[in-house]
Amino acid sequence: MTNLRSLATQIAVYSLLTLIAFFMILPFIWMLSTSFKPQDEIFRSPPILISPNMSLDGYRYIVDLGALRVLWNTFFIAFTSTALSLFFCTLGGYGFAKYRFPGRGALFAFLLGTMIIPSAVLMVPTYIIMLKLGWLDTYWPLIIPGAANAFGIFFMRQYISTISDELLDAARIDGCSEFGIFLRCILPICTPGLTTLGLIFFMSSWNNYLYPSIYLKSPDKFTLPLLMVQMQGPPGYSLYREWMGVAVVSIVPLLIIFLIFQRRFTEGITAGAIK
């Protein structure tokens, strides 16, 4: 009797999880299907998932519109900003976690305090700085300001704090320099945490619309969110098929990256929760 109850419970749980997973993946399936449909079948009633008139015309249109160039722009900005952020945030986290210096607590508290400042408050001052530097309509305003941020330093500081001091002392006795310790000891141990933080930074930069719309004016420098807005037409005349095509192009790289780093991402989240 107990086994039957356990089996029934498992069936109910798995059925519920399958149903939830279906509804979560349904929007992506519908988006993918819409990107192949003719324009007049998108709002057809009753709706159909697979159209007999599917074609690649929508993707040809967005390629002719410069989607490949825009995809490269988006990847370059996201990858560069993520790499710089990980490097400097790990350096900052290492300094706060393993070095004792006067005012360390106050400086760290001040750093955490900057996290409560709304980003809207910093838009105008940051824009003026970028204007004075001559960086408008370049990628630098989307890369440099976020190269070191409070959340990343806090995240890595908490992660590095769990590393044994004896390990670092042993490396010093063996003649390793401080920067060598950082490269050879800290970074390899922090790989799960770096993966987690890197995915957060990369997705944030990849999906960013506000700041590219402020700083980028030339169409050849646009990112994918800007391309989607550029394709927006008057009500009832928007290119919905092409819109969905750009959305698919935008999501697929993120899915691939997540699938590649899924294990380390899970390890980073789990380690952070345990430690």
Beta strands, then each sheet from edge to edge (+ up, - down):
end
